[in-house]
């Protein structure tokens, strides 16, 4: 859906269905910024390329999304570090009257989604989902040497303090594992796939809370969040679980972002104006 918008396209690998890279007006995929209910989400794809948002499989539960706003220029002051675009995702609220859910079984994954009230008054609701892939079993049947495996989790808790004030807690997390096994029947294509890529052990999460209040002709929002990406890549001569040979790559990295944001949006004399401030503590090793 996003790639069908004006000025938005995907990379060559995206057109082949391999990745979810987003290119806006000729910019790079790492020039886009993503917000979920006012909280920045640095990682939105499984097996993501570090420093970029692209990856072969999305993390966000699309059934939670109520609205998407795409800004490709004239960014609001409350959005920092945006070069190509800002994606502002807004999630729906959970059902305030009853508990409901669904379990989905697809060709490559199993997912469960639930939402409902957390209080008798209905002022506190929740959304929660978990998903687990079983691509490794499918690739075992197809005798492919790669074994991708992932989990992801997402939740949102909304509390309506009064008619104008809303408190929200949310979290998004993913666990990715990409390994290799020896194929039962060796071909040139399988040998190339076995030896061309590193194994991947990657996990990430974002948790946060935001307080939004409606004021005269506008609103203000304050949010606090923490994001963490742990990425380990290893490459051996033949990548096999037995007798791997010489190690040719060992990459370990952590990115941790702690953020406190405040922004206000108001309308004055028919003109919308915004202001914002952002306090960040960034750690990297």
C-alpha positions, 0 to 999 in steps of 0.5 A: 500500500505504501509503495503505491503512494505518489513519489514512493517506490521500492528497490530492485530487490523489493520489486522481486519480493525480497525486501521491504525497502522504501524509497521516497523521492529518490532517497535512501531507505535509511532516510525515512523515519517511522513513528507509532502513536507518537513514538519512534520505531527504528526497526520495523522489519525482520532481518533488517539491515542495520542502519536502515529500515528495510528487511524481508518481512514486516514486524508491525501487525497491520491489523492494528493500524488505523491510519497512516500519514506520509509526509515527504517534505515540509516536515513538522518541527516535532519530527527530527532526523527526517531526510526523505519522509516521515511515516506516522502510524496510528493504531486503533484502540482495543474493543472496550466492550468485550474480549475478541481475537483471532488465530491465523495460520498461513503458508509460512507463519502462525499468528494470534491477535487479541484485544478487549477491555482491561477495566469494567468501565471500558476506559482501559483497553489493550491490543496484543499479538504474537507471531511465529514463523515456520519457514525452517520446516518448509525449507527443510521439505524443499531441501534448501540449505537456509533456515530462517526463523523469527518471532515478533510481539506487539502490544498497546494499552490505552487508558482514557484519563478523561475526555481530553487526556489519553495515556498509552503504553506500547511495545514492539519486539522481534527475534530473528535467527538465520542459520544453515544446514547441509542439503540432502542433494547438493546443487550449484545453487544450493552451494552458492546459497550456503556459502554466500551469506552469514548467519544472523542472530538478531533481536530488537525491541521498542517500548514506550509510553505517551500522554496526549492532551487536547487543548484549545485548537490543538493538542500536546503530546509527551512520550518516553521510549527505549529502543534496543537492537542487538545484531550478531553476524557470523560467516565461516568458509562453508557455514555448515554446523559441522566442520565449519572451517575458518571463520571469515566474519564476526560482527557484533553490535548493539544500538540503544536509544533512550528518548524523551519527546514533547511536541505541541500542535495548534491552529492559529488564524487558519495556520497550523503550527507545531513545536517540539523538543527531543532529549536523547541518550544514544549508546552504540558498541 
